[in-house]
Amino acid sequence: MYLFNPKRFKGSLSLTEKDMTLLQLICRLGFVNDSQLDMLYSVVQHYPTRFFHPILLKWTQYSGLLQKRKKPRTITSTSVIRNVYIPTKICRSFLNENGFVLDDDPLVAVNSHNEQAIEVVV
């Protein structure tokens, strides 16, 4: 078990090895949408399942592990039409501190092309 307890976060979160692996995968991809998150979670769990969204709410609150970027009100040809979740710098440093080695921050632009590329990888 890993304990995530940053300064501005209310309370603390206990994370399992599988939670940490899921976060590591999200960090490597740069961002994920809801359906991609469910697929990645199924891969980590080794059976078809969905990610429990109350946990996702805890991961995205305050200075949490993920930043939720809501779908835009005005849609352009390159905008992502779903909510996406981007790992925070706190998340990346937390993973590195606990032995989950990450490359440099990939700085992936949140756009429909990259979303489709991530879909193919997942």
N, C-alpha and C positions, 0 to 999 in steps of 0.2 A: 504494500500500500504506500502511496505517495500522498503527502499533505500539501495542498496548495493554499497558502495563506498570505497574500500580499497586503500591503499597508492599507489601501483604500477599499479593499474587499470586505464586505460584512460577513463575518464568520470565516469558515474554512471549508475546503472541499477535499474529500478523500477520493483519490483516483487509483484505479486498479492498473495492472500492467497492460491490460487490453485498452483501457482509456488512454494511456500514455502512447500506445502504438497507434491508435486512431488519430490522436493529436499530431503525432510525428508524420503520419501520412498526409494530413491536411496541410501541415507546414511545407512539406515537400511539393505539394501541388500548387500552393499559393492561395487558393480559395476553393470552396465547394458550395453547391446549392443543396437544398433539402433532399432531393432524390439521390444525388451523389453521396451525400452524407449517409443515407440509409444503405446504399450499396457498399460503401467503405466499411460501415459498421458490420454488415453481413460478412464481409471478407475477414474482418478481425475476429468475429465470433465463430466463424467456420460453419455457419448455417444461415438460411434466409431469415432475416428479422428486420425490424425497424428500430431506429434510434429513438430512445425514450425522450420526448421533447421537453418535459420538465427539467431534465438534466441539462439540456441545451440552454434553457433559460438561465440556469445558474451559471453556466459557462460564459454567457454573454453579458452578464450584468456587471456594472461598475468597471473596474479595471480588471476584467476577467481574462479568460483564456482566448476567447474569440470575439471578434467584433461583427455584429450583424449589420449588413448593409441592405436596407430595404429596396425593393424594386422601385425604379423611378416612376414618377407620375407621368412624365412625357417620355414616350418611347421613340428612340431613334434606331437607325439600322444597326448600330454597334452596341446598343445598351442591352444589359442583361434583364430579362423580363421576369426573373425570380429573385427571391431573397437569397443573398449569399453570405457566407461566413468566412471571415478572414482571420488568420491567427495573429494575435497581438505580439508585440516585442516581449512582453512579460511571459507569454506562453513559450516563445522560442528560448528565452533564457532559462525558464523553469525546466524545459526538456533537457537543455544542455547541462544544467547543474545536476540533473539526475541520471546522467549517463546515456541519454538518447541523443546521439550525435546528429547534428543537422549541418547541412552546407550553409553557405552564406544565404541571406534572405533573397529569395528569387525575384522579388519585385515584379510580380506578375500583374499586368493590367487587368482590371475587371471589365471584360467586354465579352460579347457573344462568341467571338471566334475562340478565345481562350476557354470559355465555358464548354464549347463543343469539343475542343481538344482534350480537356479534362475528362469529359464524358467518355471519349474513346479509350483513354488510359484506364479509367475505372472499370 
